[in-house]
Amino acid sequence: MFDRVFIANRATVARRVVRACEALGVATVAAYADIDSAAPHLAEATDTARLPGYLAADTYLNGAKLIELAHEAGCDALHPGYGFLAENAVFAREVAEAGLCFIGPDPHWIERLGDKTKSRAAMAEAGFPVRPGSDDLDVEALIEAARRIGFPVLLKPAAGGGGIGMIRVDAETELAEAFATARAQALHAFGDDRVYLESWLDRPRHIEFQVVGDGDTTVGVLERECSVQRRHQKVIEEAPAPGLDRTRLAEVEALAANALTGYDSLGTVETLHADGGFGFLEVNTRLQVEHGVTEEITGVDLVEAQIRIAAGAKLPDVLTYAPEPNGHAVEARIYAEDSRRMLPSTGRLTVYRPPQMTGVRVESGYAEGQWITPYFDPLLAKVIGTGATREQAIGRTLVGVKAFDIRGIDTNRALLERVLGSEPFIAGRLHTGLLDDLL
């Protein structure tokens, strides 16, 4: 096991890693930007390391500085959290070359699966269902591919995700202009202007499969429902996925694990479910924000598992769980935002009091008095309700969101309450357009 883990991230994920390391008896060094100097996880970590500055480029995206500080702190491993450099193969390789263990997959997996066209090809070759699409192409070849696939189609960046640069195109006359726009957005966001096509699905369900590998064996650890989204960003997640055939879910989970044979960390195979079938979307080679709902229904601490595997442990010693879910879990993400305009909200948390309730788990990286700035992701906290039934889990999540006392900034709590209490959500009629329907 490691002696000291350097945490190269912030807020909710940094606090989660600190606590997982503490449970394993591992010391932690938490990096922090100046704006995060009052974050609660800093008091919980064994030690801290200051990243001078406020902007992401100067702090949590400054790979050279992170590695330098990790060395100065005497760390033997680095945890990237999620976001920032967590899926950056160049950074992962630099960490390893510096003599530190990168707590994540080998860089070749990040390279292979991070490129969307390469991952589509790899998953199809492994026998995983992949819907019609194209390689990254120039505009002339793209037009031919769109004619073959059939309109509408979806333009997507080959090197990124999160909904950035995704554009729906309904007719051939719109394709050239949309292609130019998508390329510009992709270059700005990811430094790579390659764009490809996928067939458009109207209101699919977003189902993802958690996988864990130790370099020899890869297994699936059930699925998550992530259909409640805004602008392709997840807002409410749950596990297990309601109303789907569990035999078929187990089959797709097995296909996902088989496609990632040899994988050596946590990973998530994301799919879209429509017309009774599953189609590959992407692979995330990192810890997911919504990992907690899987932990609640399996009893597996995924963060501990990720750390132990990076330290050399094998799956039989890391995972012990029933292949069927135990109860239900629903997660609601609380964002600092003006939900009417879908814009981030900034200011000081004059009151910030998470609920303490039976069956409600809260993950938060903030404390009362902290400032919320425009420099980083506006996620404040995750409220996870659990129960023997889906209805009980929904109810506990809803009560937890209502009981979370936050003042000084705007949040999306009213929107979360509307969705969690809505008839379509409670009835399990889920799809990626549900939130828009309820606005």
C-alpha positions as CSV (number, residue, x, y, z in Angstrom):
1,M,0.0,0.0,0.0
2,F,1.1,3.6,-0.5
3,D,2.6,5.8,2.2
4,R,1.4,9.2,1.1
5,V,-1.1,10.1,-1.7
6,F,-1.1,13.5,-3.3
7,I,-4.6,14.6,-4.2
8,A,-4.5,16.8,-7.3
9,N,-8.1,17.9,-7.2
10,R,-10.6,19.9,-5.2
11,A,-14.1,20.0,-3.5
12,T,-16.2,16.9,-3.3
13,V,-13.9,14.4,-4.9
14,A,-10.8,15.6,-2.9
15,R,-12.8,15.1,0.3
16,R,-13.9,11.7,-0.8
17,V,-10.3,10.6,-1.6
18,V,-9.1,11.9,1.7
19,R,-11.6,9.8,3.6
20,A,-10.9,6.7,1.5
21,C,-7.2,7.0,2.2
22,E,-7.8,7.5,5.9
23,A,-9.8,4.3,6.0
24,L,-6.9,2.5,4.3
25,G,-4.4,4.0,6.8
26,V,-2.7,6.1,4.1
27,A,-1.5,9.7,4.6
28,T,-2.8,12.4,2.3
29,V,-1.5,15.7,0.9
30,A,-4.2,17.8,-0.5
31,A,-3.4,20.4,-3.2
32,Y,-5.4,23.6,-3.1
33,A,-5.7,26.8,-5.1
34,D,-5.8,30.1,-3.2
35,I,-9.6,30.4,-3.6
36,D,-10.0,26.9,-2.0
37,S,-7.9,27.7,1.1
38,A,-11.0,27.3,3.4
39,A,-12.2,24.0,1.9
40,P,-13.1,21.5,4.6
41,H,-11.1,18.6,3.2
42,L,-7.8,20.5,3.9
43,A,-8.4,20.2,7.6
44,E,-9.1,16.4,7.2
45,A,-6.0,15.7,5.1
46,T,-2.7,14.8,6.7
47,D,-1.0,17.8,5.0
48,T,-1.6,20.4,2.3
49,A,0.2,21.9,-0.7
50,R,-0.6,25.4,-2.0
51,L,-1.1,26.0,-5.7
52,P,-0.6,29.7,-6.1
53,G,-3.3,31.3,-8.2
54,Y,-7.0,31.2,-8.8
55,L,-7.4,30.0,-12.4
56,A,-7.5,26.3,-13.4
57,A,-4.6,26.7,-15.8
58,D,-2.4,27.9,-13.0
59,T,-3.5,25.4,-10.4
60,Y,-5.3,22.1,-10.9
61,L,-4.4,22.0,-14.6
62,N,-0.8,22.8,-14.0
63,G,0.6,19.3,-14.3
64,A,4.3,20.2,-13.8
65,K,3.5,22.1,-10.6
66,L,1.4,19.3,-9.2
67,I,4.2,16.7,-9.8
68,E,6.7,19.1,-8.2
69,L,4.6,19.6,-5.1
70,A,3.9,15.8,-4.8
71,H,7.7,15.2,-4.8
72,E,8.3,17.9,-2.3
73,A,5.7,16.4,0.0
74,G,7.3,12.9,-0.2
75,C,4.3,11.3,-1.9
76,D,4.5,8.0,-3.7
77,A,1.2,8.2,-5.5
78,L,-1.1,10.8,-7.1
79,H,-4.9,10.7,-7.3
80,P,-6.3,12.9,-10.1
81,G,-10.0,12.8,-8.9
82,Y,-12.4,13.5,-11.8
83,G,-12.2,16.3,-14.3
84,F,-9.1,18.4,-14.8
85,L,-6.2,16.0,-15.6
86,A,-7.9,12.8,-14.6
87,E,-8.2,11.6,-18.3
88,N,-5.1,13.2,-19.6
89,A,-2.7,10.5,-20.9
90,V,0.2,12.9,-21.2
91,F,-0.1,13.9,-17.5
92,A,-0.5,10.2,-16.4
93,R,2.6,9.3,-18.2
94,E,4.5,12.3,-16.7
95,V,3.4,11.2,-13.3
96,A,4.8,7.7,-13.8
97,E,8.0,9.0,-15.3
98,A,8.5,11.1,-12.2
99,G,8.4,8.0,-10.1
100,L,4.9,8.4,-8.8
101,C,2.0,6.0,-9.2
102,F,-0.9,7.5,-11.1
103,I,-4.1,6.2,-9.4
104,G,-5.9,5.4,-12.6
105,P,-5.5,3.3,-15.7
106,D,-2.3,2.9,-17.7
107,P,-1.9,5.9,-20.1
108,H,-2.4,3.6,-23.1
109,W,-5.9,2.9,-22.0
110,I,-6.6,6.6,-21.6
111,E,-5.3,7.2,-25.1
112,R,-7.2,4.3,-26.6
113,L,-10.5,5.1,-25.0
114,G,-10.4,8.9,-24.7
115,D,-10.5,9.3,-28.5
116,K,-14.2,8.8,-29.3
117,T,-13.7,7.4,-32.8
118,K,-10.9,5.0,-31.7
119,S,-13.1,3.8,-28.7
120,R,-16.1,3.3,-31.0
121,A,-13.9,1.1,-33.3
122,A,-12.4,-0.8,-30.3
123,M,-15.8,-1.5,-28.7
124,A,-17.3,-2.7,-32.0
125,E,-14.4,-5.0,-32.6
126,A,-14.9,-6.4,-29.1
127,G,-18.5,-7.2,-29.9
128,F,-20.2,-4.4,-28.0
129,P,-23.2,-2.8,-29.7
130,V,-22.3,0.4,-31.5
131,R,-24.8,2.5,-33.4
132,P,-24.2,3.9,-36.9
133,G,-21.6,6.7,-37.1
134,S,-18.4,7.8,-38.8
135,D,-14.7,8.3,-38.3
136,D,-13.4,11.9,-37.9
137,L,-13.8,13.3,-41.4
138,D,-13.5,16.4,-43.6
139,V,-16.8,18.0,-44.6
140,E,-17.1,16.2,-48.0
141,A,-16.7,12.8,-46.4
142,L,-19.0,13.8,-43.6
143,I,-21.8,14.7,-46.0
144,E,-21.5,11.2,-47.5
145,A,-21.5,9.6,-44.1
146,A,-24.6,11.6,-43.1
147,R,-26.4,10.5,-46.2
148,R,-25.6,6.9,-45.4
149,I,-26.6,7.2,-41.7
150,G,-29.7,9.3,-42.4
151,F,-30.7,12.7,-40.9
152,P,-30.9,13.9,-38.2
153,V,-27.3,13.3,-37.2
154,L,-25.2,14.4,-34.2
155,L,-21.8,16.1,-34.7
156,K,-19.4,15.3,-31.8
157,P,-15.8,16.2,-31.0
158,A,-13.5,13.2,-31.2
159,A,-11.2,14.3,-28.4
160,G,-13.8,15.4,-25.7
161,G,-17.1,15.0,-24.1
162,G,-19.5,16.6,-21.6
163,G,-21.8,17.9,-24.4
164,I,-19.3,20.5,-25.6
165,G,-19.3,20.9,-29.4
166,M,-22.2,18.5,-29.9
167,I,-24.6,19.8,-32.6
168,R,-27.7,18.2,-34.0
169,V,-28.0,18.6,-37.8
170,D,-31.4,18.0,-39.4
171,A,-30.7,18.5,-43.1
172,E,-27.8,18.3,-45.5
173,T,-28.0,22.0,-46.1
174,E,-27.1,22.7,-42.5
175,L,-24.1,20.3,-42.3
176,A,-21.3,22.5,-43.6
177,E,-22.0,25.4,-41.2
178,A,-22.6,23.1,-38.3
179,F,-19.3,21.3,-39.0
180,A,-17.4,24.5,-39.0
181,T,-19.0,25.5,-35.7
182,A,-18.4,22.1,-34.1
183,R,-14.7,22.1,-35.1
184,A,-14.2,25.6,-33.7
185,Q,-15.8,24.6,-30.4
186,A,-13.8,21.3,-30.2
187,L,-10.5,23.1,-30.9
188,H,-11.3,25.7,-28.2
189,A,-12.3,23.2,-25.6
190,F,-10.0,20.3,-26.3
191,G,-7.2,21.6,-28.5
192,D,-8.3,19.2,-31.2
193,D,-10.7,20.1,-34.0
194,R,-11.6,16.6,-35.2
195,V,-15.3,15.9,-35.5
196,Y,-17.3,12.8,-36.2
197,L,-21.0,11.8,-36.7
198,E,-23.4,9.6,-34.8
199,S,-27.0,8.8,-35.6
200,W,-29.4,11.0,-33.7
201,L,-31.6,9.3,-31.1
202,D,-34.7,11.1,-29.9
203,R,-35.1,11.0,-26.2
204,P,-33.1,7.9,-25.4
205,R,-32.2,6.7,-21.9
206,H,-28.6,7.1,-20.7
207,I,-27.4,3.9,-19.0
208,E,-23.8,3.4,-17.9
209,F,-22.0,0.3,-16.7
210,Q,-19.4,0.4,-13.9
211,V,-16.4,-1.8,-14.6
212,V,-13.4,-2.5,-12.4
213,G,-10.2,-4.2,-13.7
214,D,-6.9,-5.2,-12.1
215,G,-4.9,-5.6,-15.3
216,D,-5.8,-9.3,-15.6
217,T,-9.5,-9.6,-14.9
218,T,-12.2,-7.0,-15.6
219,V,-15.7,-7.3,-14.1
220,G,-18.9,-5.3,-14.2
221,V,-20.3,-3.7,-11.0
222,L,-23.9,-3.1,-12.1
223,E,-25.4,-0.2,-14.0
224,R,-26.5,3.4,-13.3
225,E,-29.4,5.4,-14.8
226,C,-28.2,8.9,-15.8
227,S,-31.0,10.1,-18.1
228,V,-32.0,13.3,-16.2
229,Q,-29.7,15.8,-17.8
230,R,-29.4,19.5,-18.8
231,R,-27.3,20.4,-21.8
232,H,-25.9,16.8,-21.8
233,Q,-24.8,17.2,-18.2
234,K,-26.1,14.8,-15.6
235,V,-28.3,16.2,-12.9
236,I,-29.9,13.2,-11.2
237,E,-28.6,9.6,-11.3
238,E,-29.8,6.4,-9.7
239,A,-29.1,2.7,-9.4
240,P,-30.3,0.2,-10.4
241,A,-31.9,1.4,-13.7
242,P,-35.7,1.1,-13.2
243,G,-38.0,-0.9,-15.5
244,L,-35.3,-2.6,-17.6
245,D,-34.9,-6.3,-17.9
246,R,-32.2,-7.4,-15.5
247,T,-31.1,-10.4,-17.6
248,R,-30.4,-8.1,-20.5
249,L,-28.6,-5.6,-18.3
250,A,-26.4,-8.3,-17.0
251,E,-25.6,-9.4,-20.6
252,V,-24.6,-5.8,-21.6
253,E,-22.6,-5.5,-18.4
254,A,-20.7,-8.7,-19.3
255,L,-20.1,-7.3,-22.8
256,A,-18.7,-4.1,-21.3
257,A,-16.3,-6.0,-19.0
258,N,-15.2,-8.3,-21.9
259,A,-14.5,-5.3,-24.1
260,L,-12.2,-3.9,-21.5
261,T,-10.2,-7.1,-20.8
262,G,-6.9,-6.1,-19.4
263,Y,-8.1,-2.8,-18.0
264,D,-6.4,-1.8,-14.7
265,S,-8.6,0.6,-12.8
266,L,-12.2,2.0,-12.5
267,G,-14.0,2.7,-15.8
268,T,-17.5,3.4,-17.0
269,V,-19.0,2.3,-20.3
270,E,-21.7,4.7,-21.2
271,T,-24.6,3.8,-23.5
272,L,-27.8,5.1,-24.9
273,H,-30.9,2.9,-24.7
274,A,-33.6,3.3,-27.3
275,D,-36.0,1.1,-29.2
276,G,-35.2,-1.7,-26.8
277,G,-31.5,-1.8,-27.6
278,F,-28.2,-0.4,-26.2
279,G,-25.7,1.5,-28.2
280,F,-22.2,2.6,-27.2
281,L,-21.6,6.2,-26.2
282,E,-18.2,6.5,-24.6
283,V,-15.8,5.2,-22.0
284,N,-14.8,7.3,-19.0
285,T,-11.4,6.1,-17.7
286,R,-11.8,7.6,-14.2
287,L,-13.9,7.7,-11.1
288,Q,-17.4,9.0,-11.9
289,V,-19.1,11.8,-10.0
290,E,-22.1,9.5,-9.5
291,H,-20.1,6.6,-8.1
292,G,-21.9,6.8,-4.8
293,V,-25.2,5.3,-6.0
294,T,-23.3,2.2,-7.0
295,E,-21.5,2.0,-3.7
296,E,-24.9,2.3,-1.8
297,I,-26.5,-0.7,-3.6
298,T,-23.4,-3.0,-3.7
299,G,-21.5,-2.2,-0.5
300,V,-18.3,-1.7,-2.5
301,D,-16.2,1.4,-1.8
302,L,-15.1,2.2,-5.3
303,V,-12.5,4.8,-4.3
304,E,-10.8,2.4,-1.9
305,A,-10.9,-0.3,-4.7
306,Q,-9.3,2.1,-7.1
307,I,-6.5,3.0,-4.7
308,R,-5.9,-0.6,-3.7
309,I,-5.7,-1.8,-7.4
310,A,-3.2,1.0,-8.2
311,A,-1.2,-0.3,-5.3
312,G,-1.1,-3.8,-6.8
313,A,-4.2,-5.6,-5.2
314,K,-6.2,-8.1,-7.3
315,L,-9.9,-8.2,-7.7
316,P,-10.7,-11.2,-5.5
317,D,-9.3,-9.2,-2.6
318,V,-10.9,-5.9,-3.6
319,L,-14.5,-6.7,-4.6
320,T,-17.0,-8.7,-2.6
321,Y,-20.6,-8.0,-3.6
322,A,-23.8,-9.6,-4.7
323,P,-24.4,-9.4,-8.5
324,E,-27.9,-8.2,-7.8
325,P,-28.6,-4.7,-6.4
326,N,-29.4,-4.4,-2.7
327,G,-32.1,-1.7,-2.5
328,H,-32.1,1.5,-4.5
329,A,-30.1,4.8,-4.5
330,V,-30.9,8.2,-6.1
331,E,-28.4,11.0,-6.3
332,A,-29.2,14.7,-6.9
333,R,-26.5,17.1,-7.8
334,I,-26.8,20.5,-6.1
335,Y,-25.2,23.2,-8.3
336,A,-24.5,26.9,-7.6
337,E,-26.6,28.2,-10.5
338,D,-29.5,30.3,-11.6
339,S,-31.6,27.5,-13.0
340,R,-33.9,29.9,-14.8
341,R,-31.1,31.1,-17.0
342,M,-28.9,28.0,-16.6
343,L,-26.0,30.2,-15.5
344,P,-23.5,29.7,-12.6
345,S,-24.2,31.7,-9.4
346,T,-21.3,33.2,-7.4
347,G,-21.1,34.7,-4.0
348,R,-20.4,33.8,-0.3
349,L,-22.1,30.8,1.4
350,T,-23.6,32.8,4.3
351,V,-25.4,29.6,5.4
352,Y,-24.4,26.1,4.4
353,R,-25.9,23.3,6.4
354,P,-26.2,19.8,4.9
355,P,-28.9,17.6,6.2
356,Q,-28.2,14.8,8.7
357,M,-30.9,12.2,8.1
358,T,-31.4,8.5,8.1
359,G,-30.9,7.1,4.6
360,V,-29.4,10.3,3.2
361,R,-25.7,10.5,2.3
362,V,-24.3,13.9,1.5
363,E,-20.9,14.5,-0.3
364,S,-19.8,18.1,-0.2
365,G,-16.5,19.9,-0.6
366,Y,-17.7,23.3,0.8
367,A,-18.3,24.9,4.2
368,E,-20.2,27.9,5.5
369,G,-18.4,31.1,4.8
370,Q,-16.6,29.9,1.6
371,W,-16.8,31.9,-1.6
372,I,-18.2,30.3,-4.8
373,T,-16.3,31.7,-7.8
374,P,-16.7,31.5,-11.5
375,Y,-13.4,29.8,-11.9
376,F,-14.4,26.2,-11.3
377,D,-17.2,23.7,-11.7
378,P,-20.4,24.9,-9.8
379,L,-21.1,21.5,-8.2
380,L,-21.7,22.2,-4.5
381,A,-22.8,18.8,-3.2
382,K,-24.4,15.5,-4.0
383,V,-27.4,14.3,-2.0
384,I,-27.9,10.5,-2.2
385,G,-31.1,9.0,-0.8
386,T,-31.2,5.2,-0.2
387,G,-34.0,2.8,0.5
388,A,-35.4,-0.7,0.2
389,T,-37.5,0.5,-2.8
390,R,-37.0,3.2,-5.5
391,E,-39.9,5.2,-4.0
392,Q,-38.3,5.3,-0.6
393,A,-34.9,6.4,-2.1
394,I,-36.6,9.1,-4.2
395,G,-38.5,10.3,-1.1
396,R,-35.4,10.5,1.0
397,T,-33.4,12.3,-1.7
398,L,-36.2,14.8,-2.1
399,V,-36.4,15.5,1.6
400,G,-32.6,15.8,1.8
401,V,-32.6,18.4,-1.0
402,K,-35.3,20.4,0.7
403,A,-33.6,20.2,4.1
404,F,-30.2,21.4,2.7
405,D,-30.0,25.0,4.0
406,I,-28.0,27.1,1.5
407,R,-28.0,30.9,1.4
408,G,-26.0,33.6,-0.2
409,I,-26.1,32.2,-3.7
410,D,-28.7,30.7,-6.1
411,T,-28.9,27.0,-6.5
412,N,-30.8,24.5,-8.6
413,R,-32.6,22.9,-5.6
414,A,-36.1,24.1,-6.8
415,L,-35.4,22.4,-10.1
416,L,-34.3,19.2,-8.4
417,E,-37.4,19.2,-6.2
418,R,-39.6,19.6,-9.3
419,V,-38.0,16.6,-11.0
420,L,-37.9,14.3,-8.0
421,G,-41.6,15.1,-7.2
422,S,-42.8,14.8,-10.8
423,E,-45.1,12.0,-11.9
424,P,-43.0,11.0,-15.0
425,F,-39.9,10.6,-12.8
426,I,-41.6,8.7,-10.0
427,A,-43.3,6.5,-12.6
428,G,-39.9,5.7,-14.2
429,R,-40.6,7.2,-17.6
430,L,-37.1,8.4,-18.0
431,H,-35.3,9.9,-21.0
432,T,-32.8,12.6,-21.7
433,G,-35.4,15.2,-22.5
434,L,-37.3,14.8,-19.2
435,L,-35.9,17.8,-17.5
436,D,-36.6,20.1,-20.5
437,D,-40.2,18.8,-20.4
438,L,-40.6,19.9,-16.8
439,L,-39.1,23.4,-17.2
